Every structure is written in C-alpha cells, then in structure tokens.
C-alpha cells in the first residue's frame, strides 16, 4: 500500500452550504417516502381485499376501506351480478374518496346514476352489486351466483 503524502478536500463555500441539503432531505422524507408506502399499500389492497359473509354481516377486509355491513342494512332481493361494460348506469362518475387506477378502483365513488357507492373493482365484467340502506357496494369476485344464493339462504334462515 502506498503512503499518502498529500490529502486535501474541496473548498467549502464561505457562508456554508446553507439550508439546501436540509431542504432536499426534508423533501425526500416528506414526499418520496410516503409515496413509496402508499404505492405498496395500494398493491397490498389490490391483492388482499376480501369479502366474507357471516350469519349477521358482510365483512370487507381491505387496507383502506374495510368495514362491516349488518345483514339488516342490505337490500337482499336487489343483489345482482353486473357487467360495468354493459350496465353503464353503475359506472363511476366521480371519485369522492378513493383510489382509481385502470385495473383497480377502491373507495367511495359517485355513480353515473347519481348514487353513492363503495367500490372494490378489479374486473369490470364480474361485479356483484349489493345495495344497502345507505349506499351501493360494488365488489369484483368470482362465483357471484354462489354468493347471491348464500346470502339469500341466510335471509331465509333468519325469517
């Protein structure tokens, strides 16, 4: 290894670097890092949103808009499968509080028919419409007929 016989650093500005470096670090911490967490949160919500039917309620587990909906608040006779390519009155008109990306819509939306909706849509062709006393729930799922049969059976068992 060679011996260092001379070493120097760049001349520092006479008044210091000022607050430029502090501002850059602040911008990084305040803007970029939360965006990274938000991105991973959206990806997580796309993959891990679930709907479960119990004897008393529908439970939606989602990172941002999960909730429990009591069966008595659901208008069971009006639950149906829709295709948002054809049933355009149920398409989203305005996003009021939610996430809207090309293959994923989640959150509170206003529909073209003017009604308020809580949406969890990843496939426009396979959506179950679940009307409640306060809003419409739109949820993309497989086996929609099976879900509708189960919730109707549940209603008949309660009567």
JOPE-V489422 format. One record per pair of residues at least 12 apart in sequence whose ideal C-beta (glycine too) atoms are under 10 Angstrom apart, sorted by the first residue. I is the first residue (numbers start at 0). J is the second residue. D is the distance in whole Angstrom. If there is no record, write none. Layout:
# JOPE-V489422
i:j:d
I:J:D
I:J:D
This chain:
# JOPE-V489422
i:j:d
37:63:10
37:98:9
39:62:10
40:62:5
40:63:7
40:98:9
41:62:8
41:63:8
41:98:6
41:100:7
41:103:7
41:105:8
42:62:10
42:103:9
43:61:9
43:62:5
43:63:10
44:60:10
44:61:6
44:62:4
44:63:6
44:64:8
44:65:9
44:98:7
44:103:8
44:105:6
44:106:10
44:119:9
45:61:10
45:62:10
45:98:9
45:100:9
45:102:8
45:103:5
45:105:8
45:119:10
45:121:7
46:62:10
46:103:10
46:121:10
47:60:7
47:61:8
47:62:7
48:60:7
48:61:4
48:62:8
48:63:9
48:64:9
48:65:8
48:103:9
48:105:7
48:119:5
48:121:8
48:138:8
48:139:9
48:140:10
49:61:8
49:65:9
49:119:9
49:138:10
49:140:9
50:65:10
50:68:10
50:119:8
50:127:8
50:129:9
50:136:9
50:138:6
50:139:10
50:140:7
50:146:8
51:67:10
52:70:9
52:146:7
52:149:6
52:150:6
52:152:10
52:153:7
53:67:9
53:70:8
53:153:9
54:70:8
54:153:7
54:156:8
54:157:8
55:67:9
55:69:6
55:70:6
55:71:9
55:153:9
55:157:9
56:68:6
56:69:5
56:70:6
56:71:9
56:72:9
56:73:9
57:69:8
57:70:7
57:72:9
57:73:7
57:129:7
57:131:9
57:136:8
57:138:9
57:146:10
57:150:8
59:117:8
59:119:7
59:136:8
59:138:7
61:105:7
61:106:9
61:117:10
61:119:6
62:98:10
62:105:9
63:96:9
63:97:8
63:98:7
63:105:6
63:106:7
64:96:9
64:97:7
64:98:9
64:105:6
64:106:5
64:107:7
64:117:6
64:118:9
64:119:7
65:119:9
66:117:8
66:136:9
68:117:9
68:129:8
68:131:6
68:132:10
68:133:9
68:134:10
68:136:7
69:131:9
69:132:10
70:150:8
70:153:7
70:154:7
70:157:7
71:131:10
71:132:9
71:154:10
71:157:9
72:130:10
72:131:5
72:132:5
72:133:7
72:134:10
73:129:6
73:130:7
73:131:5
73:132:8
73:136:8
73:150:7
73:153:10
73:154:9
74:129:8
74:130:4
74:131:7
74:132:7
74:135:10
75:129:9
75:130:9
75:147:9
75:150:6
75:151:6
75:153:8
75:154:5
75:155:10
75:157:10
76:130:9
76:151:8
76:154:8
77:128:8
77:129:8
77:130:5
77:131:10
77:135:9
78:127:7
78:128:7
78:129:5
78:130:7
78:136:9
78:143:9
78:146:8
78:147:5
78:150:6
78:151:8
78:154:10
79:126:10
79:127:7
79:128:5
79:129:9
79:130:9
79:143:9
79:147:7
80:124:10
80:125:7
80:126:7
80:127:6
80:128:8
80:140:9
80:143:4
80:144:7
80:146:9
80:147:7
81:123:9
81:124:9
81:125:9
81:126:5
81:127:8
81:128:5
81:137:8
81:143:9
82:122:10
82:123:7
82:124:5
82:125:8
82:126:7
83:104:10
83:118:10
83:120:7
83:122:9
83:123:4
83:124:7
83:125:10
83:126:6
83:128:10
83:137:8
83:139:9
84:123:6
84:124:6
85:123:9
85:124:9
86:111:10
86:112:10
86:123:10
86:126:8
86:128:8
87:110:10
87:111:6
87:112:9
88:110:7
88:111:5
88:112:4
88:113:9
88:114:9
89:110:6
89:111:7
89:112:7
89:114:8
89:116:8
89:118:10
89:123:10
89:126:8
89:128:6
89:135:8
89:137:7
90:108:9
90:110:7
90:111:5
90:112:9
90:123:9
90:137:10
91:104:6
91:106:10
91:108:4
91:109:7
91:110:6
91:111:8
91:116:8
91:118:7
91:120:8
91:137:9
92:108:7
92:109:5
92:110:6
92:111:5
92:112:8
92:113:8
92:114:10
92:116:10
93:107:10
93:108:7
93:109:4
93:110:9
93:111:9
94:106:7
94:107:8
94:108:5
94:109:8
94:118:9
95:107:5
95:108:6
95:109:6
95:115:8
95:116:10
96:108:9
96:117:10
97:116:10
97:117:9
97:118:7
97:119:10
98:118:9
99:118:9
99:120:9
100:121:10
102:120:9
102:121:6
102:122:8
102:123:9
102:139:10
103:118:10
103:119:9
103:120:7
103:121:6
103:122:10
103:139:9
104:116:10
104:118:5
104:119:8
104:120:4
104:121:8
104:123:9
104:137:8
104:139:9
105:117:9
105:118:6
105:119:5
105:120:7
105:121:9
106:118:7
106:119:9
107:134:8
108:120:9
108:134:10
108:135:9
108:137:8
110:134:10
110:135:7
110:137:8
112:135:9
114:130:9
114:134:7
114:135:5
115:131:10
115:133:8
115:134:4
115:135:7
116:128:9
116:129:10
116:130:10
116:131:10
116:134:6
116:135:4
116:136:7
116:137:6
117:129:9
117:131:9
117:133:9
117:134:6
117:135:7
117:136:5
117:137:7
117:138:9
118:135:9
118:136:8
118:137:5
118:138:8
118:139:9
119:136:8
119:137:7
119:138:5
119:139:7
119:140:9
120:137:6
120:138:8
120:139:5
121:138:9
121:139:5
121:140:9
122:139:4
122:140:9
122:141:9
123:137:10
123:139:8
124:139:9
125:138:10
125:139:6
125:140:7
125:141:7
125:142:9
125:143:6
126:138:7
126:139:5
126:140:8
126:143:8
127:139:8
127:140:6
127:142:10
127:143:5
127:144:10
127:146:6
127:147:7
127:150:10
128:143:10
129:146:9
129:147:9
129:150:8
